[in-house]
Amino acid sequence: QVRLVESGGGLVQAGGSLRLSCVVSGLTFRLYTMAWFRQGPGNERESVAYIRSVDTTYTDSVKGRFTIFRDNVRNTVYLQMNSLKPEDTAVYYCAAGIRVRDWRRRDDYDHWGQGTQVTVSS
């Protein structure tokens, strides 16, 4: 059974930092492209960052502030979030895909976590 379990969310003031973790089990982690998505109040789920091997890509609104990285020994993907803004408030989800063609496309991912809430106060 495949499981993706996120943690690390919480309440933080604007300008602060959080590190999200997503522990993956039930699949060969190193073979999968991993990504973080988020869904804010009243918004659609949007892509935030992805990592395939050592290649990473970020959506424009988080470039220079967020860093995605992975540990293939611990089967974990992380999202380091610095200089947080109130508009970063959302539920953050990790996703795993074996054959991702368009990293922004939700349907390209095979497995999802349950999400972790990030709230940034002004």
C-alpha positions in Angstrom: 0.0 0.0 0.0 1.4 3.4 -1.0 1.4 6.1 1.6 2.5 9.7 1.5 2.4 11.4 4.9 3.1 15.1 5.1 4.1 17.0 8.3 5.6 20.3 9.3 2.8 22.6 8.7 1.6 25.2 11.2 1.0 28.9 12.0 3.9 31.3 11.4 4.2 35.1 11.1 5.0 36.7 7.8 8.7 36.5 7.1 9.1 33.3 9.0 10.1 29.8 7.9 8.7 26.3 7.9 10.0 23.0 6.6 7.5 20.5 5.3 8.3 16.8 5.1 6.6 14.0 3.1 7.5 10.4 4.0 6.8 7.9 1.3 6.3 4.2 1.6 5.1 1.4 -0.6 6.9 2.3 -3.8 10.5 2.6 -5.1 10.9 6.2 -4.1 14.1 7.0 -6.1 12.2 6.2 -9.3 9.5 8.7 -8.7 9.2 12.4 -9.6 8.0 14.2 -6.5 6.2 17.5 -6.2 4.5 19.9 -3.8 1.1 21.4 -4.6 -1.0 23.7 -2.5 -4.6 24.7 -2.3 -5.6 28.0 -0.7 -9.1 29.0 0.5 -11.4 29.2 -2.5 -8.6 28.3 -5.0 -7.8 25.4 -7.2 -4.9 23.1 -6.2 -1.7 24.6 -7.8 1.8 23.4 -8.4 4.5 24.8 -6.2 7.7 22.8 -6.9 8.9 19.5 -8.3 12.1 17.4 -8.2 13.2 14.7 -10.6 16.5 13.2 -9.6 18.4 16.5 -9.0 16.5 18.7 -11.3 14.1 21.1 -9.7 11.5 23.6 -10.9 9.4 26.2 -9.0 6.4 28.3 -9.7 7.3 31.9 -10.1 5.6 33.1 -6.9 8.0 31.0 -4.7 11.3 31.2 -6.6 14.1 32.4 -4.3 12.0 31.6 -1.2 11.2 27.9 -1.4 13.6 24.9 -1.9 12.6 21.4 -2.7 15.0 18.5 -1.9 14.8 14.8 -1.4 16.5 12.1 0.6 16.4 8.8 -1.2 17.6 6.9 1.8 14.9 8.2 4.1 12.3 8.1 1.3 11.4 11.7 2.1 10.9 14.9 0.1 11.1 18.3 1.8 9.9 21.8 1.1 11.9 24.5 2.9 9.9 27.6 2.9 11.5 30.9 3.8 10.3 34.5 3.8 6.7 33.3 4.1 3.9 35.6 3.0 0.2 35.6 3.9 -0.6 34.5 0.4 1.3 31.3 1.0 -1.5 30.2 3.3 -2.8 26.9 2.0 -3.0 23.2 2.5 0.2 21.7 1.1 0.2 18.3 -0.6 3.0 16.1 -1.8 2.6 14.0 -4.9 4.5 11.2 -6.6 4.5 10.3 -10.2 6.4 7.7 -12.2 5.8 9.3 -15.6 5.3 13.0 -15.2 5.3 14.9 -18.5 3.9 18.2 -17.3 4.9 18.8 -13.7 2.1 21.3 -13.2 -0.6 18.9 -14.2 -2.3 17.1 -11.3 -3.3 14.2 -13.4 0.3 13.3 -14.1 0.8 12.2 -10.5 -0.2 8.8 -9.3 -0.2 9.2 -5.5 -1.1 12.0 -3.1 -0.7 12.7 0.6 -3.5 14.0 2.8 -2.1 17.5 3.1 -0.7 19.7 5.9 -2.0 23.2 6.7 0.3 26.2 6.5 -1.1 29.5 7.8 0.9 32.7 7.5 -0.3 35.7 9.6 0.4 39.2 8.6 
